[in-house]
Amino acid sequence: MYDDATEVGAKAASVAARVLGDAVGERRAPTWVLAGGTTPVAGHRAIVANHADAVDWRQVTYLIGDERFVPPNDAHSNWRRVREDLLDPLAVPASRWLTPDLRLSIEDGAVDYGKRLRQLPELSSGRPRLDHVWLGIGEDGHTLSLFPGHPSAEVRGTLVMPIYDAPKPPPARITLSLDALEGALTCLVLALGAGKADAVGRVFSGDDRLPIARAVAAIEANGGWVEWLLDKAAAAHL
Ligand code: 6PG
């Protein structure tokens, strides 16, 4: 575990730079699934500050793991946040962004985003290859927009799902599914602050029903590796 957000962000940035830098170096045209929320901000800023020149970030394709159906410049937009903190400072061209199409209905937006994932290189399993994935965790153990007790957390057979009634506002979202996560090669789970300590403690105590636990299991069951990056407050119950 790490002292604080700055240390977690620095570690996350160095892992992303190593994983994606290796893939770019081997001309594998890697894909990075970015996490929504506020936790990844320290990592994004550490990449801009310390790793901007270490990787040709313009050779990476960027997805967002889940997006709220709000106007693009809305304060709640996950994509707006990652653009401001990461993609624009790294001068990543829009040609590398896989941005959800918010002009569509939530239903059609989910179908459209799933089609975009299908255009990515595939693994032998048939899943789109997600070279690097960052996941946040909610205080209730949700990740992406997969919430405990919510039917979408159980859905199989699709890569991207519409969410109409997320318990965490705003309610309208699209989210990658557990099926999509089965294509992840590497993943960082980031958690900061005392508010996450209960959920983190429950996962490490074996509560495999929480969406974050299901997400990690889906990745590891298909050969992907997962690393948890926690500050002391989030790790308090370990
Ligand atoms: C979202 C996020 C969500 C987030 C967690 C943690 O769109 O809300 O994808 O899953 O990762 O809720 O959010 P914080 O990082 O802001 O605590």
Residues whose N, C-alpha, C, O or C-beta is under 5 A from the ligand:
A	BS01	6PG	G36 G37 T38 T39 D66 G136 I137 G138 T143 L144 S145
